Amino acid sequence: MTESVAPWPDRKLLTLLRRLAIYPTVADRSALFVGQRSNRRGLSVEPADSRAYVQGDDLRHLDWGQLAKFDQLVVRLFYAQRALRVTIALDCSASMTLGTPRKFDMARSLAACLGIIALQGRNELTLVTAPSAVSTQRVSDFAGRDLIMAATLAKLRSLEAGGAMDLPSLLNRSTRKPADMLMVISDCLPPRDFTGAFAAVAAGGTRLIVLHTLCPEECQPPFVQRVTLCDSETAQRREVSGSKTARDAYINALQRWRNDLSQSVKSCGGIFIDISTAQDIETVLTHHLSGVLVAQQR
């Protein structure tokens, strides 16, 4: 197996992951706050933490004592009444092998981190990979959570990318069983209109988060002369001029495509996040995923 270049969860990264939890949608906040541990223990009225008020929060959960004392709007957080059903869909296609570090190394490291956060919050985790031959894994046995984490990490680290990708098929496989949240980690190649596929996910009541993962070589192509590009999934070749005009046209087309992808996800109430393999994984988790994850005081 080729050793991953992107950071793999080590002791330092695990310390950060222990402080993070999955953050439910605005619609769910009145019932599902940050403390997913109470899926089978505790009550929904058991206090867990507090945070600053965000527009859309249920006013019934305002901490009036804090408002009177400090003139600050603070929302009380409670342990959830049940666990979240979290699905992580990982793109293992050949196009994910591009870049240094490879897009696939960053993607599976992110999948590992998000899986750990989901499991330590006592949530139900499903891992779906495509087009890899690894079968879908559904985790619901919380008694052996530490062993499950280790097995999940080992499975992710043993994966290799290859083959062609069909994103709508991956989305369909990921939602065959009900899920509260679907995190898709993919470069979404080859480009096409995925609006219908994204809408089908949202129609089932699943919160969609797309982590669009590209490498710097794709965002800012280095070629300065005529080159022959080869599609790693279809083996199709195309000659491209290395002129500034051709490079600028490529960058503009890439930006339009990413904007279209973002609008497709947001139009069905989902979250679209641009990820670059040049980014530090800790920054991605704490800043880029701030709408998905929340820091907990311990």
Contacts in CASP RR format, 6 or more apart in sequence:
PFRMAT RR
TARGET T0000
AUTHOR 0000-0000-0000
METHOD contacts of the structure
MODEL  1
MTESVAPWPDRKLLTLLRRLAIYPTVADRSALFVGQRSNRRGLSVEPADS
RAYVQGDDLRHLDWGQLAKFDQLVVRLFYAQRALRVTIALDCSASMTLGT
PRKFDMARSLAACLGIIALQGRNELTLVTAPSAVSTQRVSDFAGRDLIMA
ATLAKLRSLEAGGAMDLPSLLNRSTRKPADMLMVISDCLPPRDFTGAFAA
VAAGGTRLIVLHTLCPEECQPPFVQRVTLCDSETAQRREVSGSKTARDAY
INALQRWRNDLSQSVKSCGGIFIDISTAQDIETVLTHHLSGVLVAQQR
1 157 0 8 1.000
1 158 0 8 1.000
1 160 0 8 1.000
2 160 0 8 1.000
4 101 0 8 1.000
4 105 0 8 1.000
4 108 0 8 1.000
4 109 0 8 1.000
4 157 0 8 1.000
5 100 0 8 1.000
5 101 0 8 1.000
5 102 0 8 1.000
5 105 0 8 1.000
6 101 0 8 1.000
6 102 0 8 1.000
6 105 0 8 1.000
6 106 0 8 1.000
6 108 0 8 1.000
6 109 0 8 1.000
6 277 0 8 1.000
6 281 0 8 1.000
7 13 0 8 1.000
7 109 0 8 1.000
7 280 0 8 1.000
7 281 0 8 1.000
7 282 0 8 1.000
8 109 0 8 1.000
8 112 0 8 1.000
8 157 0 8 1.000
9 17 0 8 1.000
9 109 0 8 1.000
9 112 0 8 1.000
9 113 0 8 1.000
9 116 0 8 1.000
9 153 0 8 1.000
13 113 0 8 1.000
13 281 0 8 1.000
13 282 0 8 1.000
14 116 0 8 1.000
16 282 0 8 1.000
16 285 0 8 1.000
16 286 0 8 1.000
17 113 0 8 1.000
17 116 0 8 1.000
17 117 0 8 1.000
17 120 0 8 1.000
17 285 0 8 1.000
18 120 0 8 1.000
18 298 0 8 1.000
19 295 0 8 1.000
19 296 0 8 1.000
19 298 0 8 1.000
20 117 0 8 1.000
20 285 0 8 1.000
20 286 0 8 1.000
20 293 0 8 1.000
20 294 0 8 1.000
20 295 0 8 1.000
20 296 0 8 1.000
21 34 0 8 1.000
21 35 0 8 1.000
21 36 0 8 1.000
21 117 0 8 1.000
21 121 0 8 1.000
21 293 0 8 1.000
21 294 0 8 1.000
21 295 0 8 1.000
21 296 0 8 1.000
22 34 0 8 1.000
22 36 0 8 1.000
22 84 0 8 1.000
22 86 0 8 1.000
22 117 0 8 1.000
22 118 0 8 1.000
22 121 0 8 1.000
22 123 0 8 1.000
22 181 0 8 1.000
22 292 0 8 1.000
22 293 0 8 1.000
22 294 0 8 1.000
23 34 0 8 1.000
23 291 0 8 1.000
23 292 0 8 1.000
23 293 0 8 1.000
23 294 0 8 1.000
24 32 0 8 1.000
24 33 0 8 1.000
24 80 0 8 1.000
24 84 0 8 1.000
24 180 0 8 1.000
24 207 0 8 1.000
25 207 0 8 1.000
26 54 0 8 1.000
26 56 0 8 1.000
26 57 0 8 1.000
28 180 0 8 1.000
29 56 0 8 1.000
29 57 0 8 1.000
29 58 0 8 1.000
29 61 0 8 1.000
29 75 0 8 1.000
30 58 0 8 1.000
30 60 0 8 1.000
30 61 0 8 1.000
31 44 0 8 1.000
31 80 0 8 1.000
31 81 0 8 1.000
32 80 0 8 1.000
32 81 0 8 1.000
32 82 0 8 1.000
32 84 0 8 1.000
33 48 0 8 1.000
33 49 0 8 1.000
33 77 0 8 1.000
33 78 0 8 1.000
33 79 0 8 1.000
33 80 0 8 1.000
34 48 0 8 1.000
34 49 0 8 1.000
34 77 0 8 1.000
34 294 0 8 1.000
34 296 0 8 1.000
35 48 0 8 1.000
35 49 0 8 1.000
35 77 0 8 1.000
35 78 0 8 1.000
35 79 0 8 1.000
35 80 0 8 1.000
35 121 0 8 1.000
35 296 0 8 1.000
36 79 0 8 1.000
36 80 0 8 1.000
36 83 0 8 1.000
36 84 0 8 1.000
36 121 0 8 1.000
36 122 0 8 1.000
36 123 0 8 1.000
37 79 0 8 1.000
37 121 0 8 1.000
37 122 0 8 1.000
38 44 0 8 1.000
38 46 0 8 1.000
38 79 0 8 1.000
38 80 0 8 1.000
38 81 0 8 1.000
38 122 0 8 1.000
39 80 0 8 1.000
39 81 0 8 1.000
39 82 0 8 1.000
39 83 0 8 1.000
39 122 0 8 1.000
39 123 0 8 1.000
39 142 0 8 1.000
40 83 0 8 1.000
40 122 0 8 1.000
40 142 0 8 1.000
42 79 0 8 1.000
43 79 0 8 1.000
43 81 0 8 1.000
44 78 0 8 1.000
44 79 0 8 1.000
44 80 0 8 1.000
44 81 0 8 1.000
45 78 0 8 1.000
46 78 0 8 1.000
46 79 0 8 1.000
47 76 0 8 1.000
47 77 0 8 1.000
47 78 0 8 1.000
48 77 0 8 1.000
48 78 0 8 1.000
48 79 0 8 1.000
49 77 0 8 1.000
49 296 0 8 1.000
49 297 0 8 1.000
50 63 0 8 1.000
50 66 0 8 1.000
50 74 0 8 1.000
50 75 0 8 1.000
50 76 0 8 1.000
50 77 0 8 1.000
51 74 0 8 1.000
51 75 0 8 1.000
51 77 0 8 1.000
51 294 0 8 1.000
52 72 0 8 1.000
52 73 0 8 1.000
52 74 0 8 1.000
52 75 0 8 1.000
53 62 0 8 1.000
53 73 0 8 1.000
53 74 0 8 1.000
53 75 0 8 1.000
54 75 0 8 1.000
57 75 0 8 1.000
58 75 0 8 1.000
61 75 0 8 1.000
61 76 0 8 1.000
61 77 0 8 1.000
61 78 0 8 1.000
62 73 0 8 1.000
62 74 0 8 1.000
62 75 0 8 1.000
62 76 0 8 1.000
63 74 0 8 1.000
63 75 0 8 1.000
63 76 0 8 1.000
66 72 0 8 1.000
66 74 0 8 1.000
67 73 0 8 1.000
67 74 0 8 1.000
83 121 0 8 1.000
83 122 0 8 1.000
83 123 0 8 1.000
83 124 0 8 1.000
84 118 0 8 1.000
84 123 0 8 1.000
84 124 0 8 1.000
84 180 0 8 1.000
84 181 0 8 1.000
85 123 0 8 1.000
85 124 0 8 1.000
85 126 0 8 1.000
85 177 0 8 1.000
85 178 0 8 1.000
85 179 0 8 1.000
85 180 0 8 1.000
85 181 0 8 1.000
86 114 0 8 1.000
86 115 0 8 1.000
86 118 0 8 1.000
86 123 0 8 1.000
86 124 0 8 1.000
86 125 0 8 1.000
86 126 0 8 1.000
86 179 0 8 1.000
86 180 0 8 1.000
86 181 0 8 1.000
86 183 0 8 1.000
87 125 0 8 1.000
87 126 0 8 1.000
87 127 0 8 1.000
87 128 0 8 1.000
87 174 0 8 1.000
87 175 0 8 1.000
87 177 0 8 1.000
87 179 0 8 1.000
87 181 0 8 1.000
87 182 0 8 1.000
87 183 0 8 1.000
87 206 0 8 1.000
88 111 0 8 1.000
88 114 0 8 1.000
88 115 0 8 1.000
88 118 0 8 1.000
88 125 0 8 1.000
88 126 0 8 1.000
88 127 0 8 1.000
88 128 0 8 1.000
88 183 0 8 1.000
88 185 0 8 1.000
89 128 0 8 1.000
89 129 0 8 1.000
89 130 0 8 1.000
89 170 0 8 1.000
89 171 0 8 1.000
89 173 0 8 1.000
89 174 0 8 1.000
89 182 0 8 1.000
89 183 0 8 1.000
89 184 0 8 1.000
89 185 0 8 1.000
89 186 0 8 1.000
90 107 0 8 1.000
90 108 0 8 1.000
90 111 0 8 1.000
90 127 0 8 1.000
90 128 0 8 1.000
90 129 0 8 1.000
90 130 0 8 1.000
90 156 0 8 1.000
90 159 0 8 1.000
90 185 0 8 1.000
90 186 0 8 1.000
91 104 0 8 1.000
91 107 0 8 1.000
91 130 0 8 1.000
91 165 0 8 1.000
91 167 0 8 1.000
91 170 0 8 1.000
91 184 0 8 1.000
91 185 0 8 1.000
91 186 0 8 1.000
91 187 0 8 1.000
91 213 0 8 1.000
92 104 0 8 1.000
92 129 0 8 1.000
92 130 0 8 1.000
92 131 0 8 1.000
92 132 0 8 1.000
92 134 0 8 1.000
92 159 0 8 1.000
92 160 0 8 1.000
92 161 0 8 1.000
92 162 0 8 1.000
93 130 0 8 1.000
93 131 0 8 1.000
93 161 0 8 1.000
93 162 0 8 1.000
93 163 0 8 1.000
93 164 0 8 1.000
93 165 0 8 1.000
93 189 0 8 1.000
93 233 0 8 1.000
94 161 0 8 1.000
94 162 0 8 1.000
94 163 0 8 1.000
94 164 0 8 1.000
94 165 0 8 1.000
94 232 0 8 1.000
94 233 0 8 1.000
95 103 0 8 1.000
95 165 0 8 1.000
95 187 0 8 1.000
95 189 0 8 1.000
95 190 0 8 1.000
95 231 0 8 1.000
95 232 0 8 1.000
95 233 0 8 1.000
96 102 0 8 1.000
96 103 0 8 1.000
96 104 0 8 1.000
96 107 0 8 1.000
96 161 0 8 1.000
96 162 0 8 1.000
96 186 0 8 1.000
96 187 0 8 1.000
96 213 0 8 1.000
97 103 0 8 1.000
97 104 0 8 1.000
97 161 0 8 1.000
97 162 0 8 1.000
97 232 0 8 1.000
98 215 0 8 1.000
98 217 0 8 1.000
98 218 0 8 1.000
98 232 0 8 1.000
99 215 0 8 1.000
99 216 0 8 1.000
99 217 0 8 1.000
99 218 0 8 1.000
99 277 0 8 1.000
100 215 0 8 1.000
100 217 0 8 1.000
100 277 0 8 1.000
101 215 0 8 1.000
101 277 0 8 1.000
102 161 0 8 1.000
102 215 0 8 1.000
102 277 0 8 1.000
103 187 0 8 1.000
103 213 0 8 1.000
103 214 0 8 1.000
103 215 0 8 1.000
103 277 0 8 1.000
104 160 0 8 1.000
104 161 0 8 1.000
105 277 0 8 1.000
106 213 0 8 1.000
106 275 0 8 1.000
106 277 0 8 1.000
106 281 0 8 1.000
107 185 0 8 1.000
107 186 0 8 1.000
107 211 0 8 1.000
107 213 0 8 1.000
108 156 0 8 1.000
108 157 0 8 1.000
108 159 0 8 1.000
109 281 0 8 1.000
110 185 0 8 1.000
110 211 0 8 1.000
110 213 0 8 1.000
110 275 0 8 1.000
110 281 0 8 1.000
110 284 0 8 1.000
111 127 0 8 1.000
111 156 0 8 1.000
111 185 0 8 1.000
112 152 0 8 1.000
112 153 0 8 1.000
112 156 0 8 1.000
112 157 0 8 1.000
113 281 0 8 1.000
113 285 0 8 1.000
114 183 0 8 1.000
115 125 0 8 1.000
115 127 0 8 1.000
115 149 0 8 1.000
115 152 0 8 1.000
116 149 0 8 1.000
116 152 0 8 1.000
116 153 0 8 1.000
117 293 0 8 1.000
118 125 0 8 1.000
119 125 0 8 1.000
119 139 0 8 1.000
119 145 0 8 1.000
119 148 0 8 1.000
119 149 0 8 1.000
119 152 0 8 1.000
120 145 0 8 1.000
120 149 0 8 1.000
122 142 0 8 1.000
122 145 0 8 1.000
124 138 0 8 1.000
124 139 0 8 1.000
124 140 0 8 1.000
125 138 0 8 1.000
125 139 0 8 1.000
125 152 0 8 1.000
126 136 0 8 1.000
126 137 0 8 1.000
126 138 0 8 1.000
126 139 0 8 1.000
126 174 0 8 1.000
126 177 0 8 1.000
126 179 0 8 1.000
127 136 0 8 1.000
127 137 0 8 1.000
127 139 0 8 1.000
127 152 0 8 1.000
127 155 0 8 1.000
127 156 0 8 1.000
128 136 0 8 1.000
128 170 0 8 1.000
128 173 0 8 1.000
128 174 0 8 1.000
129 136 0 8 1.000
129 159 0 8 1.000
130 165 0 8 1.000
130 166 0 8 1.000
130 169 0 8 1.000
130 170 0 8 1.000
130 173 0 8 1.000
131 162 0 8 1.000
131 163 0 8 1.000
131 164 0 8 1.000
131 165 0 8 1.000
131 166 0 8 1.000
132 159 0 8 1.000
132 160 0 8 1.000
132 161 0 8 1.000
132 162 0 8 1.000
134 155 0 8 1.000
134 159 0 8 1.000
136 173 0 8 1.000
137 152 0 8 1.000
137 155 0 8 1.000
138 177 0 8 1.000
139 148 0 8 1.000
139 152 0 8 1.000
141 148 0 8 1.000
162 233 0 8 1.000
163 233 0 8 1.000
164 233 0 8 1.000
164 234 0 8 1.000
165 186 0 8 1.000
165 189 0 8 1.000
165 190 0 8 1.000
165 233 0 8 1.000
167 184 0 8 1.000
167 186 0 8 1.000
167 188 0 8 1.000
167 194 0 8 1.000
167 197 0 8 1.000
168 194 0 8 1.000
168 196 0 8 1.000
168 197 0 8 1.000
170 184 0 8 1.000
170 186 0 8 1.000
171 182 0 8 1.000
171 184 0 8 1.000
171 197 0 8 1.000
171 198 0 8 1.000
171 200 0 8 1.000
171 201 0 8 1.000
172 197 0 8 1.000
172 200 0 8 1.000
174 182 0 8 1.000
174 184 0 8 1.000
174 201 0 8 1.000
175 182 0 8 1.000
175 200 0 8 1.000
175 201 0 8 1.000
175 204 0 8 1.000
175 206 0 8 1.000
178 206 0 8 1.000
179 206 0 8 1.000
180 206 0 8 1.000
180 207 0 8 1.000
181 206 0 8 1.000
181 207 0 8 1.000
181 209 0 8 1.000
182 201 0 8 1.000
182 206 0 8 1.000
182 207 0 8 1.000
182 208 0 8 1.000
182 209 0 8 1.000
183 209 0 8 1.000
183 211 0 8 1.000
183 292 0 8 1.000
184 208 0 8 1.000
184 209 0 8 1.000
184 210 0 8 1.000
184 211 0 8 1.000
185 211 0 8 1.000
185 213 0 8 1.000
185 275 0 8 1.000
186 210 0 8 1.000
186 211 0 8 1.000
186 212 0 8 1.000
186 213 0 8 1.000
187 212 0 8 1.000
187 213 0 8 1.000
187 214 0 8 1.000
187 218 0 8 1.000
188 194 0 8 1.000
188 210 0 8 1.000
188 212 0 8 1.000
188 261 0 8 1.000
189 233 0 8 1.000
190 231 0 8 1.000
190 233 0 8 1.000
190 234 0 8 1.000
191 257 0 8 1.000
193 260 0 8 1.000
193 264 0 8 1.000
194 261 0 8 1.000
194 264 0 8 1.000
195 264 0 8 1.000
195 267 0 8 1.000
195 268 0 8 1.000
196 264 0 8 1.000
198 208 0 8 1.000
198 210 0 8 1.000
198 264 0 8 1.000
198 265 0 8 1.000
198 267 0 8 1.000
198 268 0 8 1.000
198 270 0 8 1.000
199 267 0 8 1.000
199 268 0 8 1.000
201 208 0 8 1.000
201 268 0 8 1.000
202 208 0 8 1.000
202 268 0 8 1.000
202 269 0 8 1.000
202 270 0 8 1.000
203 268 0 8 1.000
207 269 0 8 1.000
207 270 0 8 1.000
207 271 0 8 1.000
208 265 0 8 1.000
208 268 0 8 1.000
208 269 0 8 1.000
208 270 0 8 1.000
208 271 0 8 1.000
209 270 0 8 1.000
209 271 0 8 1.000
209 273 0 8 1.000
209 292 0 8 1.000
210 261 0 8 1.000
210 265 0 8 1.000
210 270 0 8 1.000
210 271 0 8 1.000
210 272 0 8 1.000
210 273 0 8 1.000
211 273 0 8 1.000
211 275 0 8 1.000
212 258 0 8 1.000
212 261 0 8 1.000
212 272 0 8 1.000
212 273 0 8 1.000
212 274 0 8 1.000
212 275 0 8 1.000
213 275 0 8 1.000
213 276 0 8 1.000
213 277 0 8 1.000
214 274 0 8 1.000
214 275 0 8 1.000
214 276 0 8 1.000
214 277 0 8 1.000
215 276 0 8 1.000
215 277 0 8 1.000
215 278 0 8 1.000
216 276 0 8 1.000
216 277 0 8 1.000
216 278 0 8 1.000
218 254 0 8 1.000
219 251 0 8 1.000
219 254 0 8 1.000
219 276 0 8 1.000
220 251 0 8 1.000
221 247 0 8 1.000
221 250 0 8 1.000
221 251 0 8 1.000
223 240 0 8 1.000
223 242 0 8 1.000
223 247 0 8 1.000
224 242 0 8 1.000
225 242 0 8 1.000
226 239 0 8 1.000
226 240 0 8 1.000
226 241 0 8 1.000
226 242 0 8 1.000
227 239 0 8 1.000
227 240 0 8 1.000
227 242 0 8 1.000
228 237 0 8 1.000
228 238 0 8 1.000
228 239 0 8 1.000
228 240 0 8 1.000
229 237 0 8 1.000
229 238 0 8 1.000
229 239 0 8 1.000
229 240 0 8 1.000
230 236 0 8 1.000
230 237 0 8 1.000
231 237 0 8 1.000
240 246 0 8 1.000
240 250 0 8 1.000
258 274 0 8 1.000
261 272 0 8 1.000
262 272 0 8 1.000
265 271 0 8 1.000
265 272 0 8 1.000
266 272 0 8 1.000
271 291 0 8 1.000
271 292 0 8 1.000
273 288 0 8 1.000
273 289 0 8 1.000
273 292 0 8 1.000
274 288 0 8 1.000
275 284 0 8 1.000
275 288 0 8 1.000
279 288 0 8 1.000
285 293 0 8 1.000
286 293 0 8 1.000
286 295 0 8 1.000
END
